[in-house]
Amino acid sequence: MDLTNVFYVLAGLLILVGIAGTVLPALPGLPLVFAGMVLAAWAGDFQQVGWIMLTVLGLLTLLSIGVDFLATAMGAKRVGASKLALVGAVVGTFAGLFFAPIGLLAGPFLGALVGELIHSRQLGQATKVGFGTWVGIVIGTVLKLGLAFAMVALFVAAWIF
């Protein structure tokens, strides 16, 4: 197997793992997608995908990082989440990885709920915070998936045309 083909295979794997990482919080999703695209462009001597497209893809990657933090923070802030609720959501997200796929959905909610319960000891408020934080995480994930597929579409279009 030619070394260039090895780089293309590695690039494809990075992109696939990155797309999975948009849903799995332990993986840096779109940065991995971008790294795969840079590797593929480099392996092809930047003939199909040049620096202008890579710059656009890099900016979309940066946007995805901002979207991730902003969506979660806005969801939590909108319902008055405490810092303990946000910490709980992060811990719950990582703990949820061990109980996938249900844990991926329930982990952030339960973590925020427990964090808010520790903070305020009010079940109604804690439930509201847990749900609001969870909605923010889901919205962020959906937006990141959209950005991931937009990046793949742009990359493929640049490669073909």
N, C-alpha and C positions, 0 to 999 in steps of 0.2 A: 504494500500500500504506500502510495506517494505521501510524503510528509505534508503536503498541502491538503490532501484529503483528510488527514488526521486532524488538522486545524479546523477544517470545515465540520467534521463530526463533533469536535469539542465545542465549536461555536454553536452548533445545533443543540447540543446537550445543555449548554449554558442558557440558551433561550428557553428551552423547555422547562428547566429547573426554575428559571426566573418567572415564567408564567405561573408555575405552581406556587412560587413564593409570593405572588400577589394575593393568594388566598391563605397560605400558611405563614403565620407571622414570624416564624423563626428564620425565614429566609429573606434576604434583601431582594425582593422580586424584580422590579424594573432595573435596578443597577446591574443585576445579573443578565437580564435581557440585553441591556445596552452593551455590556462587556462581550457578550456573544456576538453581537452585531459588529462591534469594533474588530474582534478577532477575525470574523468572516471577511470584513472589508480589507483588513491587513493581509490575510491569506491570499486574497485576490488582487493584491498590489493596488488597492483602491481604484481599480479600473471600473467596476460596476457601481460601487458606492463610494462617493467622494467625501471630502471634508465638509462641504456645505450640508449634505444630508446628515452626516454624523453629528454636526453641530445642532441641527434641528432635533435629532433623536436625543442628544445629550440634554438639551433644554427641556424636552418632554420628560426625561428621567428626573430632572430637578423638580419639575412641576409635580410629578407623582409623589415625591418625598414631601413636598409642601401639602399636597392634597391629603395625604395620609394623616399627618399631624393635625391639620386644620379640621378635617371632618370629625375626627374623634374628639378634639377639644371643643368644637362647636356643639356637638351632640351632648357632651357632658355639661358644658357651660349653660346651655339652654335650659337645663333642668336643675341647675344649681348644685352641681357635683362638688364635693370636697376634694382636696388633694388625696386623701386616703382612698376615695372612690376611684380616682384615676390610677393610683398605684395598684389598687385591687383589680382593676380592669386589665392592667398589664400582666400582673401575676396570674390572673384567671385565664388570660389568653395563652400564656405559655403552659400552664397546667392543662389546659384544654387539648393541647397537642397530644397528650398521652391517652386521650379518650376520643380521638377522632372517629367519625366525623361529628358526632353529637357534641363533643367537648369543644370543638372549634366554634360552635354557635353558642353553647351555654356558658363556656368559660369566662368570656368577657363580662357577660351579664351578671353571673354569680360573683365574680371578683369585685365588680363595682358595687353590687348590692351589699356584700359583706363589708367592704371598705366604708361605705356610707353608713351602714349599721353601727360599725365601731365608732364612727365620727358623731352621728346624731342620735343613735338608738331609736329611731323612728322608722318603723317598717314601711309605712306609706311613702315617705320621702325616699327611703332607700330603694324601694321598688321602682319608683319614678326615675331615680338617678341610674339604676341599673339598666332600665329599658332605654333611656335616652342615650347613655354611653354606647350601648349595643347598637342602636340605630345609627349612631355616628360612625361606628366601626364598619357596619355593613355598607353604608353609603360610600365610605372611603374605599372599601374593597371593590365595590362595583365601578367606581370611577377609575381606580387603578387598573382593573381588568380592561376597561374601555381604552385607557391609554396604552396598555400593553398591546392590544390588538391593533390599535392605530399605528403604533410603532412598527409592528410586524408588517402591516400593510404598506406603510411608507418604504420600509426596507426592501420588501419584495418588489414593489413598483420601481424603486431605484435600480434594483438588480436587473430587472427584466428590460426596462426602457432605458 
